[in-house]
């Protein structure tokens, strides 16, 4: 659509998507805000893709790249609380709402395309950090990719997770999702939300 609107611009066909967005900042902002509003209505409405939402908080954040992104918290009715609910209840809730699986290319072509394009992390200069590990310095992704392969969901206690965050021991996350070798660079997502949003998300269970 933006390319068509700017068809009178010399060399428009050679412009990248990012360059096109810069040409139409107001239209881009209106579009993404309307799209997010529709997603928020889907999350809090009768569909209940995360369960019944009791309350929510949204923060809109702009960075140097220009486009907005959203930080959200959702309080879900009946969601398990670590320390009160059993590990089995927490694991069941996680596996019902969050995944990192690679969708089947034949059976789920649209979702497969979205996960491949938007949910697959590729380490670049902006995420790589030099950290000290076992008396030597190594290059590590600040987002913890590639994430560990796991044949079953691994749940840890909150304190171990917090210590792991501060010491950059990424294997000390609150939980590890079921993940095979093909999925070590896939960011966590909810299939219904990702299908509707059509862009990157990082969904996490908060204790």
C-alpha positions in Angstrom: 0.0 0.0 0.0 2.8 2.5 0.9 4.6 1.7 -2.3 1.4 2.4 -4.3 0.9 5.7 -2.5 4.4 6.8 -3.3 4.5 5.5 -6.9 5.3 9.0 -8.2 8.5 9.0 -6.1 11.6 8.3 -8.2 13.1 4.9 -7.3 10.3 3.9 -5.1 10.5 0.2 -6.2 14.1 0.1 -4.9 13.2 1.4 -1.4 13.2 -1.1 1.5 10.2 -1.5 3.7 11.9 0.6 6.4 12.6 3.4 4.0 8.9 3.4 2.9 7.8 3.6 6.5 9.9 6.7 7.0 8.2 8.3 4.0 4.7 7.9 5.6 5.2 8.1 9.4 1.7 9.4 10.2 -0.1 6.7 8.1 2.2 4.0 9.5 1.5 5.1 13.1 -2.3 5.2 12.6 -2.2 1.7 10.9 -0.2 0.0 13.6 -2.2 1.6 16.4 -5.4 0.5 14.8 -4.0 -3.0 14.3 -2.9 -3.3 17.9 -6.3 -2.0 19.1 -8.0 -4.8 17.2 -5.5 -7.3 18.7 -6.2 -6.0 22.2 -9.9 -6.4 21.7 -9.3 -9.9 20.6 -7.3 -10.7 23.7 -9.7 -9.2 26.1 -12.9 -10.2 24.3 -15.0 -13.4 24.1 -12.3 -15.4 22.2 -10.1 -15.5 25.4 -7.0 -16.8 23.7 -5.1 -16.4 27.0 -8.1 -17.0 29.2 -10.4 -14.4 30.8 -8.5 -11.2 31.2 -9.2 -9.5 34.5 -7.0 -6.5 33.9 -4.2 -5.3 31.6 -1.5 -2.7 31.2 0.0 -1.4 28.0 3.1 0.7 27.4 3.8 2.2 24.0 7.5 2.5 23.2 9.3 4.2 20.4 13.0 3.7 19.6 15.5 5.1 17.2 14.2 2.8 14.4 11.0 4.9 14.5 8.1 2.4 14.7 6.2 1.7 17.9 6.2 -1.5 19.8 4.1 -2.5 22.8 4.8 -3.9 26.3 1.8 -5.5 27.8 0.8 -7.2 31.1 -2.3 -9.3 31.3 -3.8 -10.6 34.5 -5.6 -13.9 33.7 -8.5 -15.2 35.9 -7.6 -18.5 37.4 -4.0 -18.5 36.2 -1.7 -20.5 38.4 0.6 -18.7 40.8 4.1 -20.2 41.4 4.4 -21.1 45.1 0.7 -21.7 45.4 -0.2 -23.9 42.5 1.4 -27.2 41.8 4.2 -27.5 39.2 1.8 -29.6 37.1 -0.8 -26.8 37.1 1.8 -24.2 36.0 3.2 -26.5 33.3 -0.3 -27.2 32.0 -1.1 -23.5 31.8 2.2 -22.7 30.0 1.8 -25.5 27.5 -1.8 -24.5 26.7 -0.9 -20.8 25.9 2.8 -20.6 25.0 4.9 -22.5 22.5 8.0 -22.2 20.4 7.2 -24.9 17.9 7.9 -24.6 14.2 4.5 -25.0 12.4 4.1 -27.6 9.7 4.8 -26.0 6.3 2.1 -28.0 4.6 -0.6 -28.1 7.3 -0.1 -24.5 8.6 1.5 -22.6 5.8 0.5 -19.1 7.0 1.6 -19.7 10.6 4.8 -21.3 9.3 5.6 -18.2 7.2 5.0 -15.9 10.2 7.1 -17.9 12.6 9.9 -18.2 10.0 9.8 -14.5 9.1 9.1 -12.8 12.5 9.8 -15.3 15.3 13.1 -16.7 14.3 16.0 -14.9 16.0 19.1 -14.2 14.1 22.0 -12.9 16.2 23.5 -9.7 15.0 25.8 -7.0 16.4 23.0 -5.4 18.4 22.3 -8.5 20.5 25.8 -10.0 20.9 27.7 -9.2 24.1 31.2 -10.2 25.3 30.8 -11.9 28.7 33.1 -13.6 31.1 32.4 -17.4 31.5 34.6 -19.8 33.4 37.6 -17.4 33.5 37.4 -16.6 29.8 35.5 -14.2 27.6 32.9 -15.4 25.2 30.4 -13.9 22.8 26.8 -14.5 23.9 23.4 -13.3 22.8 21.8 -11.0 25.4 18.4 -12.6 24.6 19.7 -16.1 25.4 19.7 -17.6 21.9 20.1 -20.3 20.9 17.9 -21.6 23.7 18.3 -25.1 25.1 16.8 -28.2 23.5 14.3 -29.9 25.9 12.1 -32.9 25.5 9.9 -31.7 28.3 8.9 -28.4 29.9 11.4 -27.5 32.6 10.1 -25.3 35.5 12.5 -23.6 38.0 11.9 -21.7 41.2 11.7 -17.9 41.0 14.9 -17.2 43.0 17.0 -19.4 40.7 15.6 -17.6 37.7 16.3 -14.1 39.2 19.9 -15.1 40.0 20.3 -16.5 36.5 19.1 -13.2 35.0 21.6 -11.1 37.0 24.5 -13.4 36.3 23.6 -13.9 32.6 23.2 -17.6 33.0 20.5 -17.9 30.4 19.7 -21.6 31.3 18.4 -20.3 34.6 15.2 -18.9 33.1 12.0 -19.5 35.0 11.1 -22.2 32.5 12.3 -23.9 29.3 9.7 -24.8 26.8 9.7 -28.1 24.9 12.1 -27.4 22.0 13.9 -29.4 19.4 17.1 -28.6 17.5 15.1 -26.8 14.7 13.4 -24.5 17.3 16.4 -23.2 19.3 16.1 -19.8 17.7 12.3 -19.4 17.8 10.9 -16.8 20.2 8.0 -17.8 22.3 4.5 -17.1 20.9 0.8 -17.8 21.2 -0.5 -19.3 17.9 -3.8 -17.4 17.9 -2.2 -14.1 18.8 0.6 -14.5 16.3 -1.8 -15.4 13.5 -3.9 -12.3 14.2 -0.9 -9.9 14.8 1.2 -11.1 11.9 4.4 -9.7 13.5 7.0 -10.4 16.2 6.0 -11.1 19.7 7.7 -12.3 22.9 5.1 -13.8 25.2 6.2 -14.9 28.7 4.5 -16.3 31.8 5.2 -14.0 34.8 5.2 -15.7 38.3 
